[in-house]
């Protein structure tokens, strides 16, 4: 899959160490409305101490299925039930 994100490869994003170590898979993605940042969360519950900051391109290299989310608008989220399921999308409701 080719790089089609409008953001640069080296944009800093938030994820977890378990995802980076391939101990968990990307289950939930947020495209933040306030700053356009990206968050990649796993299927397992995580704590603040589990957070890691890496380049967006590293996340793409880890799981290029996130390339299907290049058009996810800011303020939206995407999730899937397993790594083999399609992404579902919705506007994030922070209320």
N, C-alpha and C positions, 0 to 999 in steps of 0.2 A: 504494500500500500504506500502511496506517495504522501509526502508532507503537504497538506492542504490547509493547515491552521493559518488563520490570519495573524496569529501571534508568532514572535520569533522562537526558534528552537530553544534558545537559552533563557526563555522567560521562566522566572522562579514560580513554582507551584507547590502546593501542600499535598502530602501523601502520608503513608505510614511506613515504618521500617519493615513490617511484615510483608507488605506488598513489594517493597524493594528486594527483600530476600526470597521472594516467591513462596512465602508461607501463607499468603492470602491472595485473593484476586480482586480486581477492581469491580465493585458492585454498585457504587454510587458516585456520581460526578456532579459537582456544583460549578456553575459559571457565575461568579459573584457579580451582583449588580452594582455594588458600590465602587469597585476598583477594576473589574474585568478579570480578576484572578481566577484561577482554577483550583479546585480541591478534588482529590481522588481518594475515596474511602473504600475500605474492604468490606467483605461480608461479615467479618467478626467485629464485635464492639471494640473500640480503641479508646485510649486515654490520651490526654494532652502530651504525656511523656513519650508516647509512641509516634508523635508527629515528626516528619522529616521534610526538608525543603530541597527540591531538586529541579532540574531543568525540565520543561515541558517535553522536550525531545527525548529525555531519558524515559519518561512515562510512555511515550509513543513506542520507543524501542522495547519497553517491557511488555506492552500489550497494544499492538497496532489497531485493535478494534476501536480504540478511542478516536481513531481517525474518522469514524462515522459520526462523531460529535462536533466536527469542525464548525458546523453552522448552528450549534446550540447558542441561543441568544443569552446575553447577560441577564441575570435574574432568573435563569431556568436551571433545572436539574435533570439528570438522566439516571436511570437505574435498570438493573436486570436481575433476574432470579438466579441465574447461573452464568458462567463464562460462555456458555453455548446458546444462550437466549438472546433475542434482539433487545436493543435498548428501548426503553420507554421514556417519554419526556413529559414534563409539566412545568409550568411557571412555579417558582419557589414561593411558598407561602410562609413567611417568617412570623406571622401573628402568634 
